[in-house]
């Protein structure tokens, strides 16, 4: 399970980057696309930070696994970013 978290973050970041490309935001990389889309995100700092975390993972082979709480926060940030872009619909069921 040690390597699942970093790979999940890389995958989620790629998914978000793909959504930005599909929505025709200009730029060669996510950091280049970010200025034109940041106003859409409810929490642009979290989106920027998870992209930095992805880069840290890609550059650091010995990166430690995130805690379960940290991983949930990162995944929630990606999920919210995709919802903000309209690339993912959020359905909340009433109980």
Biopython code that builds the backbone (N, CA, C, O; Angstrom):
import numpy as np
from Bio.PDB.StructureBuilder import StructureBuilder

atoms = [
    (1, "UNK", "N", (0.814, -1.201, 0.000)),
    (1, "UNK", "CA", (0.000, 0.000, 0.000)),
    (1, "UNK", "C", (0.861, 1.271, 0.000)),
    (1, "UNK", "O", (0.349, 2.361, -0.256)),
    (2, "UNK", "N", (2.142, 1.142, 0.280)),
    (2, "UNK", "CA", (3.023, 2.294, 0.392)),
    (2, "UNK", "C", (3.089, 3.124, -0.885)),
    (2, "UNK", "O", (3.216, 4.347, -0.811)),
    (3, "UNK", "N", (3.006, 2.488, -2.056)),
    (3, "UNK", "CA", (3.193, 3.206, -3.302)),
    (3, "UNK", "C", (1.891, 3.627, -3.963)),
    (3, "UNK", "O", (1.908, 4.339, -4.967)),
    (4, "UNK", "N", (0.783, 3.202, -3.422)),
    (4, "UNK", "CA", (-0.512, 3.547, -4.008)),
    (4, "UNK", "C", (-0.784, 5.040, -3.876)),
    (4, "UNK", "O", (-1.235, 5.660, -4.839)),
    (5, "UNK", "N", (-0.530, 5.625, -2.741)),
    (5, "UNK", "CA", (-0.845, 7.040, -2.540)),
    (5, "UNK", "C", (-0.129, 7.951, -3.523)),
    (5, "UNK", "O", (-0.785, 8.770, -4.167)),
    (6, "UNK", "N", (1.187, 7.846, -3.667)),
    (6, "UNK", "CA", (1.849, 8.727, -4.633)),
    (6, "UNK", "C", (1.331, 8.532, -6.055)),
    (6, "UNK", "O", (1.140, 9.511, -6.776)),
    (7, "UNK", "N", (1.103, 7.299, -6.465)),
    (7, "UNK", "CA", (0.594, 7.056, -7.814)),
    (7, "UNK", "C", (-0.812, 7.618, -7.988)),
    (7, "UNK", "O", (-1.160, 8.102, -9.065)),
    (8, "UNK", "N", (-1.608, 7.557, -6.947)),
    (8, "UNK", "CA", (-2.961, 8.107, -7.004)),
    (8, "UNK", "C", (-2.904, 9.617, -7.209)),
    (8, "UNK", "O", (-3.684, 10.165, -7.988)),
    (9, "UNK", "N", (-2.010, 10.278, -6.534)),
    (9, "UNK", "CA", (-1.877, 11.729, -6.676)),
    (9, "UNK", "C", (-1.418, 12.087, -8.086)),
    (9, "UNK", "O", (-1.928, 13.037, -8.681)),
    (10, "UNK", "N", (-0.471, 11.342, -8.618)),
    (10, "UNK", "CA", (-0.005, 11.596, -9.985)),
    (10, "UNK", "C", (-1.154, 11.392, -10.961)),
    (10, "UNK", "O", (-1.347, 12.205, -11.865)),
    (11, "UNK", "N", (-1.917, 10.320, -10.790)),
    (11, "UNK", "CA", (-3.052, 10.047, -11.672)),
    (11, "UNK", "C", (-4.107, 11.152, -11.579)),
    (11, "UNK", "O", (-4.587, 11.633, -12.605)),
    (12, "UNK", "N", (-4.468, 11.554, -10.371)),
    (12, "UNK", "CA", (-5.489, 12.584, -10.189)),
    (12, "UNK", "C", (-5.046, 13.911, -10.798)),
    (12, "UNK", "O", (-5.851, 14.623, -11.399)),
    (13, "UNK", "N", (-3.781, 14.237, -10.645)),
    (13, "UNK", "CA", (-3.256, 15.463, -11.230)),
    (13, "UNK", "C", (-3.331, 15.407, -12.764)),
    (13, "UNK", "O", (-3.665, 16.397, -13.416)),
    (14, "UNK", "N", (-3.019, 14.244, -13.320)),
    (14, "UNK", "CA", (-3.120, 14.068, -14.772)),
    (14, "UNK", "C", (-4.558, 14.204, -15.242)),
    (14, "UNK", "O", (-4.814, 14.767, -16.307)),
    (15, "UNK", "N", (-5.494, 13.695, -14.461)),
    (15, "UNK", "CA", (-6.911, 13.810, -14.788)),
    (15, "UNK", "C", (-7.349, 15.277, -14.793)),
    (15, "UNK", "O", (-8.062, 15.712, -15.697)),
    (16, "UNK", "N", (-6.925, 16.021, -13.798)),
    (16, "UNK", "CA", (-7.248, 17.445, -13.733)),
    (16, "UNK", "C", (-6.608, 18.187, -14.910)),
    (16, "UNK", "O", (-7.252, 19.032, -15.531)),
    (17, "UNK", "N", (-5.365, 17.881, -15.215)),
    (17, "UNK", "CA", (-4.688, 18.520, -16.333)),
    (17, "UNK", "C", (-5.394, 18.182, -17.653)),
    (17, "UNK", "O", (-5.536, 19.044, -18.520)),
    (18, "UNK", "N", (-5.828, 16.949, -17.800)),
    (18, "UNK", "CA", (-6.565, 16.544, -19.003)),
    (18, "UNK", "C", (-7.859, 17.355, -19.132)),
    (18, "UNK", "O", (-8.209, 17.803, -20.224)),
    (19, "UNK", "N", (-8.557, 17.537, -18.024)),
    (19, "UNK", "CA", (-9.793, 18.334, -18.049)),
    (19, "UNK", "C", (-9.501, 19.765, -18.499)),
    (19, "UNK", "O", (-10.260, 20.332, -19.284)),
    (20, "UNK", "N", (-8.420, 20.348, -18.014)),
    (20, "UNK", "CA", (-8.051, 21.711, -18.425)),
    (20, "UNK", "C", (-7.764, 21.771, -19.922)),
    (20, "UNK", "O", (-8.160, 22.718, -20.602)),
    (21, "UNK", "N", (-7.074, 20.756, -20.425)),
    (21, "UNK", "CA", (-6.788, 20.712, -21.865)),
    (21, "UNK", "C", (-8.081, 20.573, -22.672)),
    (21, "UNK", "O", (-8.273, 21.265, -23.672)),
    (22, "UNK", "N", (-8.958, 19.682, -22.234)),
    (22, "UNK", "CA", (-10.225, 19.460, -22.940)),
    (22, "UNK", "C", (-11.096, 20.716, -22.943)),
    (22, "UNK", "O", (-11.846, 20.966, -23.887)),
    (23, "UNK", "N", (-10.985, 21.498, -21.874)),
    (23, "UNK", "CA", (-11.743, 22.739, -21.787)),
    (23, "UNK", "C", (-11.033, 23.890, -22.503)),
    (23, "UNK", "O", (-11.477, 25.037, -22.451)),
    (24, "UNK", "N", (-9.926, 23.566, -23.168)),
    (24, "UNK", "CA", (-9.187, 24.498, -24.040)),
    (24, "UNK", "C", (-8.503, 25.652, -23.313)),
    (24, "UNK", "O", (-8.383, 26.750, -23.857)),
    (25, "UNK", "N", (-8.056, 25.403, -22.081)),
    (25, "UNK", "CA", (-7.260, 26.416, -21.396)),
    (25, "UNK", "C", (-5.855, 26.377, -21.972)),
    (25, "UNK", "O", (-5.278, 25.301, -22.132)),
    (26, "UNK", "N", (-5.303, 27.534, -22.282)),
    (26, "UNK", "CA", (-4.019, 27.598, -22.970)),
    (26, "UNK", "C", (-2.852, 27.349, -22.022)),
    (26, "UNK", "O", (-2.945, 27.567, -20.814)),
    (27, "UNK", "N", (-1.757, 26.887, -22.604)),
    (27, "UNK", "CA", (-0.540, 26.613, -21.858)),
    (27, "UNK", "C", (-0.058, 25.203, -22.122)),
    (27, "UNK", "O", (-0.847, 24.310, -22.429)),
    (28, "UNK", "N", (1.238, 25.011, -21.999)),
    (28, "UNK", "CA", (1.824, 23.692, -22.236)),
    (28, "UNK", "C", (1.773, 22.808, -20.993)),
    (28, "UNK", "O", (1.717, 21.584, -21.106)),
    (29, "UNK", "N", (1.792, 23.418, -19.814)),
    (29, "UNK", "CA", (1.797, 22.664, -18.563)),
    (29, "UNK", "C", (0.683, 23.190, -17.662)),
    (29, "UNK", "O", (0.113, 24.251, -17.917)),
    (30, "UNK", "N", (0.383, 22.440, -16.616)),
    (30, "UNK", "CA", (-0.648, 22.903, -15.699)),
    (30, "UNK", "C", (-0.292, 24.251, -15.067)),
    (30, "UNK", "O", (-1.158, 25.122, -14.988)),
    (31, "UNK", "N", (0.955, 24.457, -14.613)),
    (31, "UNK", "CA", (1.278, 25.780, -14.074)),
    (31, "UNK", "C", (1.072, 26.914, -15.084)),
    (31, "UNK", "O", (0.740, 28.033, -14.693)),
    (32, "UNK", "N", (1.263, 26.637, -16.366)),
    (32, "UNK", "CA", (1.019, 27.655, -17.387)),
    (32, "UNK", "C", (-0.471, 27.883, -17.611)),
    (32, "UNK", "O", (-0.888, 28.997, -17.928)),
    (33, "UNK", "N", (-1.275, 26.839, -17.448)),
    (33, "UNK", "CA", (-2.725, 26.962, -17.616)),
    (33, "UNK", "C", (-3.406, 27.561, -16.383)),
    (33, "UNK", "O", (-4.474, 28.164, -16.487)),
    (34, "UNK", "N", (-2.788, 27.390, -15.230)),
    (34, "UNK", "CA", (-3.420, 27.759, -13.967)),
    (34, "UNK", "C", (-3.877, 29.224, -13.882)),
    (34, "UNK", "O", (-4.995, 29.469, -13.429)),
    (35, "UNK", "N", (-3.067, 30.203, -14.294)),
    (35, "UNK", "CA", (-3.517, 31.595, -14.159)),
    (35, "UNK", "C", (-4.834, 31.892, -14.875)),
    (35, "UNK", "O", (-5.623, 32.710, -14.401)),
    (36, "UNK", "N", (-5.076, 31.240, -16.003)),
    (36, "UNK", "CA", (-6.309, 31.529, -16.737)),
    (36, "UNK", "C", (-7.523, 30.812, -16.171)),
    (36, "UNK", "O", (-8.651, 31.117, -16.557)),
    (37, "UNK", "N", (-7.313, 29.867, -15.265)),
    (37, "UNK", "CA", (-8.435, 29.095, -14.729)),
    (37, "UNK", "C", (-8.601, 29.241, -13.214)),
    (37, "UNK", "O", (-9.615, 28.808, -12.667)),
    (38, "UNK", "N", (-7.640, 29.833, -12.539)),
    (38, "UNK", "CA", (-7.657, 29.850, -11.075)),
    (38, "UNK", "C", (-8.890, 30.524, -10.481)),
    (38, "UNK", "O", (-9.304, 30.191, -9.371)),
    (39, "UNK", "N", (-9.474, 31.459, -11.204)),
    (39, "UNK", "CA", (-10.667, 32.145, -10.679)),
    (39, "UNK", "C", (-11.870, 31.212, -10.544)),
    (39, "UNK", "O", (-12.824, 31.533, -9.836)),
    (40, "UNK", "N", (-11.832, 30.067, -11.214)),
    (40, "UNK", "CA", (-12.941, 29.112, -11.166)),
    (40, "UNK", "C", (-12.902, 28.278, -9.888)),
    (40, "UNK", "O", (-13.946, 27.872, -9.379)),
    (41, "UNK", "N", (-11.706, 28.023, -9.372)),
    (41, "UNK", "CA", (-11.561, 27.125, -8.231)),
    (41, "UNK", "C", (-11.997, 27.787, -6.928)),
    (41, "UNK", "O", (-11.645, 28.931, -6.644)),
    (42, "UNK", "N", (-12.770, 27.043, -6.149)),
    (42, "UNK", "CA", (-13.199, 27.550, -4.843)),
    (42, "UNK", "C", (-12.004, 27.776, -3.924)),
    (42, "UNK", "O", (-11.989, 28.713, -3.126)),
    (43, "UNK", "N", (-11.001, 26.904, -4.047)),
    (43, "UNK", "CA", (-9.800, 27.058, -3.224)),
    (43, "UNK", "C", (-8.567, 26.874, -4.113)),
    (43, "UNK", "O", (-7.987, 25.790, -4.183)),
    (44, "UNK", "N", (-8.189, 27.942, -4.779)),
    (44, "UNK", "CA", (-7.086, 27.867, -5.741)),
    (44, "UNK", "C", (-5.761, 27.490, -5.088)),
    (44, "UNK", "O", (-4.918, 26.862, -5.729)),
    (45, "UNK", "N", (-5.565, 27.862, -3.828)),
    (45, "UNK", "CA", (-4.312, 27.527, -3.156)),
    (45, "UNK", "C", (-4.175, 26.019, -2.952)),
    (45, "UNK", "O", (-3.079, 25.474, -3.087)),
    (46, "UNK", "N", (-5.272, 25.343, -2.630)),
    (46, "UNK", "CA", (-5.216, 23.885, -2.464)),
    (46, "UNK", "C", (-4.918, 23.209, -3.789)),
    (46, "UNK", "O", (-4.159, 22.241, -3.831)),
    (47, "UNK", "N", (-5.500, 23.701, -4.869)),
    (47, "UNK", "CA", (-5.233, 23.122, -6.190)),
    (47, "UNK", "C", (-3.761, 23.324, -6.550)),
    (47, "UNK", "O", (-3.106, 22.405, -7.040)),
    (48, "UNK", "N", (-3.260, 24.496, -6.313)),
    (48, "UNK", "CA", (-1.845, 24.779, -6.592)),
    (48, "UNK", "C", (-0.949, 23.886, -5.724)),
    (48, "UNK", "O", (0.060, 23.367, -6.202)),
    (49, "UNK", "N", (-1.313, 23.708, -4.463)),
    (49, "UNK", "CA", (-0.493, 22.895, -3.564)),
    (49, "UNK", "C", (-0.496, 21.413, -3.945)),
    (49, "UNK", "O", (0.537, 20.752, -3.838)),
    (50, "UNK", "N", (-1.633, 20.885, -4.386)),
    (50, "UNK", "CA", (-1.637, 19.470, -4.770)),
    (50, "UNK", "C", (-0.849, 19.263, -6.059)),
    (50, "UNK", "O", (-0.270, 18.194, -6.258)),
    (51, "UNK", "N", (-0.816, 20.263, -6.937)),
    (51, "UNK", "CA", (0.028, 20.153, -8.119)),
    (51, "UNK", "C", (1.497, 20.164, -7.724)),
    (51, "UNK", "O", (2.301, 19.433, -8.302)),
    (52, "UNK", "N", (1.849, 20.977, -6.759)),
    (52, "UNK", "CA", (3.240, 20.992, -6.264)),
    (52, "UNK", "C", (3.592, 19.651, -5.614)),
    (52, "UNK", "O", (4.702, 19.144, -5.775)),
    (53, "UNK", "N", (2.629, 19.086, -4.877)),
    (53, "UNK", "CA", (2.847, 17.781, -4.258)),
    (53, "UNK", "C", (3.093, 16.725, -5.326)),
    (53, "UNK", "O", (3.965, 15.872, -5.163)),
    (54, "UNK", "N", (2.341, 16.771, -6.410)),
    (54, "UNK", "CA", (2.537, 15.843, -7.525)),
    (54, "UNK", "C", (3.947, 15.972, -8.076)),
    (54, "UNK", "O", (4.608, 14.969, -8.345)),
    (55, "UNK", "N", (4.406, 17.201, -8.242)),
    (55, "UNK", "CA", (5.755, 17.420, -8.756)),
    (55, "UNK", "C", (6.811, 16.907, -7.785)),
    (55, "UNK", "O", (7.826, 16.349, -8.201)),
    (56, "UNK", "N", (6.570, 17.096, -6.504)),
    (56, "UNK", "CA", (7.496, 16.598, -5.486)),
    (56, "UNK", "C", (7.576, 15.077, -5.543)),
    (56, "UNK", "O", (8.661, 14.504, -5.440)),
    (57, "UNK", "N", (6.442, 14.433, -5.705)),
    (57, "UNK", "CA", (6.414, 12.971, -5.805)),
    (57, "UNK", "C", (7.195, 12.516, -7.036)),
    (57, "UNK", "O", (7.989, 11.578, -6.961)),
    (58, "UNK", "N", (6.968, 13.176, -8.156)),
    (58, "UNK", "CA", (7.639, 12.791, -9.398)),
    (58, "UNK", "C", (9.150, 12.972, -9.305)),
    (58, "UNK", "O", (9.903, 12.237, -9.943)),
    (59, "UNK", "N", (9.594, 13.939, -8.521)),
    (59, "UNK", "CA", (11.023, 14.233, -8.403)),
    (59, "UNK", "C", (11.712, 13.503, -7.263)),
    (59, "UNK", "O", (12.941, 13.498, -7.199)),
    (60, "UNK", "N", (10.957, 12.885, -6.362)),
    (60, "UNK", "CA", (11.535, 12.288, -5.165)),
    (60, "UNK", "C", (11.126, 10.818, -5.061)),
    (60, "UNK", "O", (10.023, 10.507, -4.613)),
    (61, "UNK", "N", (11.996, 9.940, -5.465)),
    (61, "UNK", "CA", (11.698, 8.511, -5.469)),
    (61, "UNK", "C", (11.444, 7.981, -4.060)),
    (61, "UNK", "O", (10.695, 7.018, -3.898)),
    (62, "UNK", "N", (12.031, 8.570, -3.069)),
    (62, "UNK", "CA", (11.928, 8.084, -1.698)),
    (62, "UNK", "C", (10.851, 8.788, -0.889)),
    (62, "UNK", "O", (10.885, 8.757, 0.342)),
    (63, "UNK", "N", (9.913, 9.410, -1.547)),
    (63, "UNK", "CA", (8.879, 10.146, -0.827)),
    (63, "UNK", "C", (8.102, 9.213, 0.095)),
    (63, "UNK", "O", (7.726, 8.106, -0.291)),
    (64, "UNK", "N", (7.876, 9.664, 1.282)),
    (64, "UNK", "CA", (7.113, 8.895, 2.252)),
    (64, "UNK", "C", (5.634, 8.894, 1.884)),
    (64, "UNK", "O", (5.154, 9.798, 1.201)),
    (65, "UNK", "N", (4.943, 7.904, 2.327)),
    (65, "UNK", "CA", (3.506, 7.808, 2.117)),
    (65, "UNK", "C", (2.807, 8.869, 2.952)),
    (65, "UNK", "O", (3.232, 9.179, 4.065)),
    (66, "UNK", "N", (1.735, 9.419, 2.406)),
    (66, "UNK", "CA", (0.938, 10.383, 3.152)),
    (66, "UNK", "C", (0.068, 9.650, 4.156)),
    (66, "UNK", "O", (-0.244, 8.472, 3.981)),
    (67, "UNK", "N", (-0.315, 10.347, 5.196)),
    (67, "UNK", "CA", (-1.255, 9.754, 6.137)),
    (67, "UNK", "C", (-2.615, 9.637, 5.458)),
    (67, "UNK", "O", (-2.864, 10.284, 4.441)),
    (68, "UNK", "N", (-3.473, 8.832, 6.007)),
    (68, "UNK", "CA", (-4.812, 8.664, 5.435)),
    (68, "UNK", "C", (-5.558, 9.997, 5.420)),
    (68, "UNK", "O", (-6.258, 10.307, 4.456)),
    (69, "UNK", "N", (-5.410, 10.776, 6.474)),
    (69, "UNK", "CA", (-6.073, 12.081, 6.544)),
    (69, "UNK", "C", (-5.552, 13.009, 5.441)),
    (69, "UNK", "O", (-6.335, 13.663, 4.753)),
    (70, "UNK", "N", (-4.229, 13.060, 5.280)),
    (70, "UNK", "CA", (-3.640, 13.910, 4.240)),
    (70, "UNK", "C", (-4.103, 13.477, 2.853)),
    (70, "UNK", "O", (-4.404, 14.311, 1.999)),
    (71, "UNK", "N", (-4.156, 12.161, 2.640)),
    (71, "UNK", "CA", (-4.577, 11.654, 1.338)),
    (71, "UNK", "C", (-6.026, 12.021, 1.049)),
    (71, "UNK", "O", (-6.356, 12.396, -0.076)),
    (72, "UNK", "N", (-6.884, 11.921, 2.040)),
    (72, "UNK", "CA", (-8.288, 12.295, 1.857)),
    (72, "UNK", "C", (-8.411, 13.775, 1.495)),
    (72, "UNK", "O", (-9.218, 14.145, 0.642)),
    (73, "UNK", "N", (-7.614, 14.613, 2.142)),
    (73, "UNK", "CA", (-7.635, 16.047, 1.847)),
    (73, "UNK", "C", (-7.169, 16.327, 0.417)),
    (73, "UNK", "O", (-7.751, 17.161, -0.276)),
    (74, "UNK", "N", (-6.125, 15.633, -0.019)),
    (74, "UNK", "CA", (-5.609, 15.818, -1.375)),
    (74, "UNK", "C", (-6.661, 15.373, -2.393)),
    (74, "UNK", "O", (-6.936, 16.086, -3.359)),
    (75, "UNK", "N", (-7.243, 14.198, -2.175)),
    (75, "UNK", "CA", (-8.254, 13.699, -3.104)),
    (75, "UNK", "C", (-9.486, 14.603, -3.126)),
    (75, "UNK", "O", (-10.089, 14.805, -4.180)),
    (76, "UNK", "N", (-9.857, 15.141, -1.980)),
    (76, "UNK", "CA", (-10.985, 16.077, -1.923)),
    (76, "UNK", "C", (-10.659, 17.345, -2.711)),
    (76, "UNK", "O", (-11.533, 17.908, -3.370)),
    (77, "UNK", "N", (-9.422, 17.790, -2.646)),
    (77, "UNK", "CA", (-9.009, 18.974, -3.410)),
    (77, "UNK", "C", (-9.125, 18.730, -4.909)),
    (77, "UNK", "O", (-9.623, 19.585, -5.642)),
    (78, "UNK", "N", (-8.665, 17.560, -5.370)),
    (78, "UNK", "CA", (-8.804, 17.219, -6.784)),
    (78, "UNK", "C", (-10.272, 17.118, -7.173)),
    (78, "UNK", "O", (-10.683, 17.633, -8.213)),
    (79, "UNK", "N", (-11.054, 16.458, -6.338)),
    (79, "UNK", "CA", (-12.480, 16.289, -6.630)),
    (79, "UNK", "C", (-13.165, 17.646, -6.751)),
    (79, "UNK", "O", (-13.924, 17.881, -7.692)),
    (80, "UNK", "N", (-12.900, 18.529, -5.809)),
    (80, "UNK", "CA", (-13.519, 19.849, -5.836)),
    (80, "UNK", "C", (-13.077, 20.632, -7.065)),
    (80, "UNK", "O", (-13.884, 21.337, -7.671)),
    (81, "UNK", "N", (-11.819, 20.518, -7.437)),
    (81, "UNK", "CA", (-11.323, 21.218, -8.625)),
    (81, "UNK", "C", (-12.056, 20.732, -9.878)),
    (81, "UNK", "O", (-12.421, 21.536, -10.736)),
    (82, "UNK", "N", (-12.271, 19.428, -9.984)),
    (82, "UNK", "CA", (-12.993, 18.882, -11.134)),
    (82, "UNK", "C", (-14.455, 19.312, -11.130)),
    (82, "UNK", "O", (-15.025, 19.578, -12.188)),
    (83, "UNK", "N", (-15.060, 19.380, -9.960)),
    (83, "UNK", "CA", (-16.436, 19.875, -9.841)),
    (83, "UNK", "C", (-16.487, 21.344, -10.245)),
    (83, "UNK", "O", (-17.376, 21.755, -10.991)),
    (84, "UNK", "N", (-15.539, 22.130, -9.756)),
    (84, "UNK", "CA", (-15.492, 23.559, -10.079)),
    (84, "UNK", "C", (-15.391, 23.784, -11.585)),
    (84, "UNK", "O", (-15.982, 24.723, -12.119)),
    (85, "UNK", "N", (-14.641, 22.921, -12.265)),
    (85, "UNK", "CA", (-14.470, 23.036, -13.710)),
    (85, "UNK", "C", (-15.696, 22.551, -14.491)),
    (85, "UNK", "O", (-15.827, 22.811, -15.688)),
    (86, "UNK", "N", (-16.583, 21.849, -13.797)),
    (86, "UNK", "CA", (-17.727, 21.258, -14.479)),
    (86, "UNK", "C", (-17.377, 19.937, -15.147)),
    (86, "UNK", "O", (-18.171, 19.408, -15.925)),
    (87, "UNK", "N", (-16.196, 19.396, -14.852)),
    (87, "UNK", "CA", (-15.756, 18.135, -15.429)),
    (87, "UNK", "C", (-16.257, 16.939, -14.627)),
    (87, "UNK", "O", (-16.145, 15.799, -15.077)),
    (88, "UNK", "N", (-16.805, 17.191, -13.449)),
    (88, "UNK", "CA", (-17.322, 16.143, -12.584)),
    (88, "UNK", "C", (-18.572, 16.682, -11.909)),
    (88, "UNK", "O", (-18.574, 17.787, -11.366)),
    (89, "UNK", "N", (-19.616, 15.899, -11.951)),
    (89, "UNK", "CA", (-20.839, 16.318, -11.276)),
    (89, "UNK", "C", (-20.829, 15.774, -9.859)),
    (89, "UNK", "O", (-20.383, 14.653, -9.611)),
    (90, "UNK", "N", (-21.319, 16.570, -8.947)),
    (90, "UNK", "CA", (-21.380, 16.186, -7.545)),
    (90, "UNK", "C", (-22.822, 15.954, -7.156)),
    (90, "UNK", "O", (-23.645, 16.869, -7.190)),
    (91, "UNK", "N", (-23.115, 14.736, -6.792)),
    (91, "UNK", "CA", (-24.464, 14.402, -6.359)),
    (91, "UNK", "C", (-24.427, 14.032, -4.871)),
    (91, "UNK", "O", (-23.732, 13.102, -4.464)),
    (92, "UNK", "N", (-25.178, 14.768, -4.091)),
    (92, "UNK", "CA", (-25.267, 14.485, -2.667)),
    (92, "UNK", "C", (-26.644, 13.942, -2.398)),
    (92, "UNK", "O", (-27.652, 14.580, -2.700)),
    (93, "UNK", "N", (-26.679, 12.739, -1.818)),
    (93, "UNK", "CA", (-27.963, 12.109, -1.539)),
    (93, "UNK", "C", (-28.487, 12.600, -0.199)),
    (93, "UNK", "O", (-27.742, 12.700, 0.776)),
    (94, "UNK", "N", (-29.769, 12.904, -0.166)),
    (94, "UNK", "CA", (-30.417, 13.270, 1.091)),
    (94, "UNK", "C", (-30.754, 12.001, 1.846)),
    (94, "UNK", "O", (-31.225, 11.029, 1.256)),
    (95, "UNK", "N", (-30.520, 12.004, 3.123)),
    (95, "UNK", "CA", (-30.841, 10.849, 3.958)),
    (95, "UNK", "C", (-32.095, 11.082, 4.730)),
    (95, "UNK", "O", (-32.522, 10.213, 5.491)),
]
sb = StructureBuilder()
sb.init_structure("model")
sb.init_model(0)
sb.init_chain("A")
sb.init_seg("    ")
for serial, (resi, resn, name, xyz) in enumerate(atoms, 1):
    if name == "N":
        sb.init_residue(resn, " ", resi, " ")
    sb.init_atom(name, np.array(xyz, "f"), 0.0, 1.0, " ", f" {name:<3s}", serial, name[0])
structure = sb.get_structure()
